[in-house]
Amino acid sequence: MFLVADIGGTKTELAFYDSTTGLGTFTDPIRVASARYPSLEDLLRETLGDRRRSLQGACLAVPGPVRYGRAHLTNLPWEVDQRRLEEVLGVPTWVMNDVEAMAHALPYLSASDFKIVREGQKDPKGAMVIVAVGTGLGEAFLVWGKDGYHAYPSEGGHVGFAPASPLQRELLEYLQLQFEHVSVERVCSGMAIPYLYRFFRAKEAASEDPTPDHLGEQAPDPTAFIVERAIQEPEAYPDCRRAMELFVSILGSEAGDFALKILATGGVYLAGGIPPRILPLLQHETFLRAFEKKGRLSSLLREIPVYVVVRRSVGLLGAAIAACGYVRTRRIGSASVEGQHAGGTLQD
């Protein structure tokens, strides 16, 4: 039995994975608020209890760059160390980037696991990229090798934001008054949405705006409020609508940039908590127009498929697939498993 976990800035999901055959199953899923715990070790001790005794190994996906088994999480005040986790769990443990874990799952997804934004012309062995929009912005990619797809992490969400329009230049100038470095994540993530909203509120501050948009600043969850109002009541909440239109445009531009850098002829996958919630906005021309606006290579972008991943717990699935590979290369335990490239399937 293996422990797999997807640690997010907002929530952490854990489950037990049975790897005794080529068909895996998840059992006893646990979902907790990440911020409740001062460290990942404390979270594991409290939530797992005696279940740790039955483990063969663990694969934990964390939000941040992982080097030599260590990570300082991007949107959590946690320091993760593989050796300390092995002491807590008592079994060999692998720590990997959370979006890299999602990337491991992409070759396993079925048609029901995603929605098509644009069908395009998919190269069955072409590179694929995943842009995960949740609390933060994560990116990863897969390239085809002699034994199948290989997943690689990226921290592209933390590069500097490059405005693609006069309005986006205004946004950059607005945020530069508040932050020394304005990354793409600062304008294209769950935590970025309230900033986009406040940007439009600030633009209208000189006028007496009679709309009820100011309620977004008072909502317990401003991001959820802004997203819901933009989709359900766009005319009544114009600043929510404008914020999400700008958000979708920035996301389209960033996804197109990443697709060009990796030459993602196998497709672009939008994942995380935000894209499924804004699917109607992503299927609007605003997103694809920004995605394709790449000058002389715009025609290439028009051929690349774009999908929204709607399957839940993709990070757990990817961590389990990665654990299978870890078993093969490190010989943890005695389980016999079929890995990703042998065409096995995993179910949760």
C-alpha positions, 0 to 999 in steps of 0.5 A: 500500500502506498500513500499518495498526496497532492498538497495545494495552497488551499487544500491537501488531498491524500489517499492510499494506493494499492499497487499490487496489480496493474490496475490500481485503486485509491482508498480512504481519501482524505481532504483537509485545509492545508493552512490548518497545519504548521507543517506537512509533517504535522498534517501527516501525523494527525491525519494518518495515525496508525495507518502509517504502519501499513505503508510500503512507500509514499509519493507526495506532490507539492506546490513548488520547485523540488531540488534534492528532495527538498522544497520551500512551498510557493504559497504555504509557509512549509519547508518540505524535506524528503528525509524528514518525511521518511522519518515520519512515515517510516517508508521510502518517500518521493517528493515531486512538483505538483504540476509535474504529478498532474503531467504524469496523468495526462496520457491516462486521461479518457475522453470523459476526463476533459472538455474540448476548447479547440479540437485542433490537429493532435500529434499522437507523439507530440509534446504536451503542456499543462497549465494548472490554475489554482491558488497559484499558477503551475506549469509542466510539460511532457515529451515523447521518448523511446519508452513513452512520455516523460514529464518535466516540471517548470516554474514558468508561472513565476517569470515576469508578466509581459503585457499583450495589450494597452489594458494589460500594460495599465494593469502591470503599472498598477501592480508595480506600485504594490510589488517589486516583481509582477509575475504571470502568477500575480495576474493569472491565478486564483489569488490574482483574480481579486487584484484584477477586480480591484484594478477595475475598481480603481480605474472607476474610483473617480466616478460614482459607480452605482453597481453593487460590484463593491460587494466583491471586496466584502465577500468571504471568498472574493475569488469565488464571488467574482467568478460566479458573478462574472458568469451568472450576472455579468451585466449586474456586476460589470467589474467582475465581468471585466476582471474575468475577461482580462483574466481569460485573455492573460491565460490565453496569452500565457498558454499560447506562449508556453505552447510555442516554447515547447512546441506542444503539438500534442495539446495544451491542457488547462487544469487546476481548480479554476478552469473547470469553473470558468469553462464558458469563458474559456470557450469564448473567442476571447481566450482563443484570440489571445492564445493564437495572437503570436504574429508569424506563428499564429497559424501554428497555434490555430492547429494545437488542441486545447483542453480543460481537465475536469477529472478530480484528483488528477494530482493523486492519479499522477502521483500514483503513476509516478510511484509506479515508476519509482517502484521500478527504478528503486525497487521499493517493496515487492509489488509488481506493477505495470507502469505508464509506458506499458499501457496500464490503467489506473482507476480511482 
